[in-house]
Amino acid sequence: MRQHPHGCDHQSEALSWPRVELAPRIEIAKPENMMFLENPGFKPYRYGLAHAFIGFEENVKVIDTGYLVTDKGIIVHGVTSGNYASNIEGQLRNYQIPDGGELKGEYVLIWGRENFGHWLFTYVMRSTLLFWAPELLNKTLLIKEGMPKRYIGWLQRLGFKKFAYGRDGVKVEKLWVPSVVTYRGHYDDHLPYVFPQSLDLMRLLILRGLQVPTLKRGSIYISRAKAKWRNLENEEEVASYLEKQGIRRVFMEDLSVDEQLLIVSSCKLIVIHCGGGSPITMFAPKDCKIVEINVPNCVATFASRCWAHMLGQKFLRYDATPTKQTGSLPIDMDAIVDWQKLRDVIWQ
């Protein structure tokens, strides 16, 4: 039995709780309905301009992917990557709050998910809003317990040094909450929403001080061969062909943050799988060509496609032939690549 926000014991079903909004304490940018981002090599795509603000809550519980439970109800909008009803219902339908203990004092919410893409464009990117409120920059950032240690390096590159970890369901005495600035749905549509200033600031801060070599710019293929799902069944054949074309295979999970940035920020061509790893292209040069390996019927408007639109990178997509479902999402398909067709896309 869990404690209902209104104080009564309740076999908690979060969807039945009253919805309350996260009130902006510091307003940075109001949302705008739609804009077109044009990009050579891909048709224009419609995006919304995100609502960017910082809220403040007292005695609040942080649950699941970053939803907030107060004594008045549950906050579902502005705090995670999916603001649309079906996503919220899917995550919270049978959710029950665990006992996450309590944290006294004052914190800034970052939180997290193990998915690397969401870590970058949902959680790390929200921290950029603190630069519009310098008085918050020295506050301790609250990270969800269990995040891979290497993930913290991305926040350290932004200049943050103070971190605390909270379990799912942790109750926080005082919590500053930067809104998520890359999300889908505001708050009842499926349109992607972005805050371009956050992308610009991420690039500026994370790439600062990086000693980019002045050697000839390279071409890389970012492999998923060590991932649990979404693999290529003919990975070795594809990698061998790409190596012969001067496109080096790399495994990002084996590299430090700085090593990843040194490689990506000096590329002229990146071949990458659609999904969790693809947001890394936000740190590629603006004249870098991005070739994304996807599966049919996956629209995938965020990550490398979104950043390419915003930065002016040339973006091309190749649809591999799916073979079997290996994860929980429609995109989580193993596949086979016809390297000759991939070649035609790469050299467009």
Buried (B, 14 or more C-beta within 10 A) or exposed (E): EBBBBEEEEBEBBBBEBEEBEBEBEBEBBEBEEEEEBEBEBBEEBEBBBBBBBBBBBEEBBBBBBBBBBBEEBBBBBBBBBBBBEEBBEEBBEEBBBBEBEEBEEBBBBBBBBEBBBBBBBBBBBBBBBBBBBEEBBEBBBBBBEEBEEBBBBBBEBBEBEEBBBBBBBBBBBBBBBBBBBBBBBBBEBBBBBBBBBBBEBBBEBBBEEEEEEEEEBBBBBBBBEEBEBBBBBBBEEBBEBBEEBEBBBBEBBEBEBEEBBBBBBBBBBBBBBBBBBBBBBBBBBEEBBBBBBBBEEBEBBBBBBBBBBBBBBBBBBBBBBBBEEBBEEEBBBBBBBEBEEBBEBBEE
